[in-house]
Amino acid sequence: MIRITGAALFVVYCSVHFWFNGISAESVFSIDFVVGQVTTGPFIAVILYGGYWLQHSNLSEERYPRIGVWFLGGLGGFLLLNLVMIAVWPADATYNNIAWALFAAIAGGAIGLGIGLFEARAISRAVTAERNRVKREELEQRNEQLERFASIVSHDLRNPLNVATGRLALARETHAEEHIDAVASAHDRMETIIDRTLTLARSGQSVEDTHPVDLATVAESSWENVPTADATLEIDN
């Protein structure tokens, strides 16, 4: 649409010149036509290139209506302003008044398009930066969760591993069957922790639901899985 409008404005500008001055070599190389091309040419080029760039850019199509508003607003607004000026201070010929109005429309459209593209790119960069910030924060949060998760798993595995290591050393010294059973029990506990950890990690979900537990049962279970030497556990119900 933008490129079509720019091309149409160029055609209209040339048509008006040739309508009033005729189609001839003298008309083509006249001062009025050359000056008109020099003054309007850059703005026409801006409109044509802006439309081409927009079509091949990575801007979201959601920005197109806003750019169109800037383009048409600049074209119509600058044209209206100059029409008022023409009404107040008209040129000495009808052709000059029409050329003036066409130049105002072309220049206003180019300026409006430039502002619209600048705004769209600024918004696009801001949106991209915000998305990157959110992704970065999410990544940092996930890394923190993974660190806490690894710390918990490491702590849970270290206890039965220490029990197995200690009982294995005692088994080598005393050859007592109870120490071998304790090592096997510690290995079973580590295997359970690993299986549950893998299940949680593969599900990709957080543990949100909690429920109350019996503190005495938890204390007794924990006591059986850590080396306590000559210490004893007393539970006051």
Secondary structure by P-SEA (a helix, b strand, c coil): caaaaaaaaaaaaaaaaaaaccccccccccaaaaaaaaaaaaaaaaaaaaaaaaaaccccccaaaaaaaaaaaaaaaaaaaaaaaaaacccccaaaaaaaaaaaaaaaaaaaaaaaaaaaaaaaaaaaaaaaaaaaaaaaaaaaaaaaaaaaaaaaaaaaaaaaaaaaaaaaacccaaaaaaaaaaaaaaaaaaaaaaaaaaacccccbbbbccaaaaaaaaaaccccccbbbbbcc
